[in-house]
Amino acid sequence: MTAAEVDPLRARLEVYIGTPMGPPAVAPDPVNLPMIRHWVDALDDRNPVYLDEAVAAATRFGGIVAPPAMLQTWSMARPRIEGIAERGGSPVEMTQDNPILALDEAGYVGTLATNSELEFMRYLRLGDLLQLTTEVESISEFKTTSLGKGYFVTWVTTYTCAEDEVVGRQRFRIFKFDPSTIEASE
Amino acid sequence: MTHVPGESRPGGEIGVGDVLPLFELPVTPTRIVAGAIASRDFMPAHHDADFAKAQGAPDIFMNILTTNGYVARFITDWAGPEAMLHKLVIRLGVPAIPGQPLRFTGQVTEAREEGEERVIEVAIRVANGLGDHATGTVVVSLPAG
């Protein structure tokens, strides 16, 4: 496709840019010790600030904090296991304000995560209840890559605690591609 | 300067060019599944090999939360419990799959004082036999000390 040609799908995707992707969400549980312990054991991470109150209290954190990379874990949607494979692995049904749904329906069912940018304003403490909002930041023009043809979609999730304090942010980019175009582009 | 494991590295001793100790992680189905479930990621590609292969992947593969978690651990295992991560930016490449150990390498690319803090940027690379799994930058601070 040349730049001069009109891309009707890309034109339809334009409306999603700068708009929320899914409703604001609240974490099912506040930051808590059992989930931290589960994570620490799964990753063999022995940093004492995550579990040892005495050590953590003597650090700049002043007490136990959650591993920063758990940010997204706290607010992940509670999954509906029934039908998860049929939904392509999505834990819940996607809402209509999601460009990924539109791309799936247009045949760009392949998904490859390409970039993750996490930003931490402060570490989370026990009892913090996370809320999040997600906004579509950009959708690329139609691209041909070694993985096939499709579109890059970038969104930004902002994590807040009580009083609208921003505690973290994640920018995430995926490539949505048509799997039947993989060989064609090689 | 010798560093005592479990103690925080004095920020003032860290300089540009410092190389982080190599971290080698054997990747097994157990590690991939443990990380996925601990991060509450039930996407079948992270625990169901048939599902992963049907999607074109060679096997189950590590989820991004787990990759980020190991990168964070790689940094704090080196810097110690006083370290605070500010940014963790990665570009994703080949999947992390069973039987392909991950090698975490890193080097300090910037170190500056900001008030009482030493702010350090580390260029990181996580690779296996297939290529680069993740490359990027971590920004971490320590008390300047």
Chai-1 contact restraints between the chains, C-beta under 6 A:
chainA,res_idxA,chainB,res_idxB,connection_type,confidence,min_distance_angstrom,max_distance_angstrom,comment,restraint_id
A,H38,B,A38,contact,1.0,0.0,6.0,A-B,restraint_1
A,W39,B,A38,contact,1.0,0.0,6.0,A-B,restraint_2
A,A42,B,A34,contact,1.0,0.0,6.0,A-B,restraint_3
A,A42,B,G35,contact,1.0,0.0,6.0,A-B,restraint_4
A,A42,B,A38,contact,1.0,0.0,6.0,A-B,restraint_5
A,L43,B,G69,contact,1.0,0.0,6.0,A-B,restraint_6
A,L43,B,R73,contact,1.0,0.0,6.0,A-B,restraint_7
A,D45,B,R73,contact,1.0,0.0,6.0,A-B,restraint_8
A,N47,B,T76,contact,1.0,0.0,6.0,A-B,restraint_9
A,N47,B,P81,contact,1.0,0.0,6.0,A-B,restraint_10
A,P48,B,P81,contact,1.0,0.0,6.0,A-B,restraint_11
A,V49,B,P81,contact,1.0,0.0,6.0,A-B,restraint_12
A,T59,B,P81,contact,1.0,0.0,6.0,A-B,restraint_13
A,T59,B,E82,contact,1.0,0.0,6.0,A-B,restraint_14
A,R60,B,E82,contact,1.0,0.0,6.0,A-B,restraint_15
A,P68,B,A72,contact,1.0,0.0,6.0,A-B,restraint_16
A,P68,B,L85,contact,1.0,0.0,6.0,A-B,restraint_17
A,A69,B,N68,contact,1.0,0.0,6.0,A-B,restraint_18
A,A69,B,G69,contact,1.0,0.0,6.0,A-B,restraint_19
A,A69,B,A72,contact,1.0,0.0,6.0,A-B,restraint_20
A,Q72,B,L65,contact,1.0,0.0,6.0,A-B,restraint_21
A,T73,B,S39,contact,1.0,0.0,6.0,A-B,restraint_22
A,T73,B,R40,contact,1.0,0.0,6.0,A-B,restraint_23
A,M76,B,R40,contact,1.0,0.0,6.0,A-B,restraint_24
A,P79,B,F42,contact,1.0,0.0,6.0,A-B,restraint_25
A,A85,B,P44,contact,1.0,0.0,6.0,A-B,restraint_26
A,A85,B,F51,contact,1.0,0.0,6.0,A-B,restraint_27
A,G89,B,M43,contact,1.0,0.0,6.0,A-B,restraint_28
A,G89,B,P44,contact,1.0,0.0,6.0,A-B,restraint_29
A,G89,B,A45,contact,1.0,0.0,6.0,A-B,restraint_30
A,P91,B,F42,contact,1.0,0.0,6.0,A-B,restraint_31
A,A113,B,I64,contact,1.0,0.0,6.0,A-B,restraint_32
A,A113,B,L92,contact,1.0,0.0,6.0,A-B,restraint_33
A,T114,B,L92,contact,1.0,0.0,6.0,A-B,restraint_34
A,N115,B,R91,contact,1.0,0.0,6.0,A-B,restraint_35
A,S116,B,I64,contact,1.0,0.0,6.0,A-B,restraint_36
A,S116,B,I90,contact,1.0,0.0,6.0,A-B,restraint_37
A,E117,B,V89,contact,1.0,0.0,6.0,A-B,restraint_38
A,L118,B,L88,contact,1.0,0.0,6.0,A-B,restraint_39
A,E119,B,K87,contact,1.0,0.0,6.0,A-B,restraint_40
A,F120,B,L85,contact,1.0,0.0,6.0,A-B,restraint_41
A,F120,B,H86,contact,1.0,0.0,6.0,A-B,restraint_42
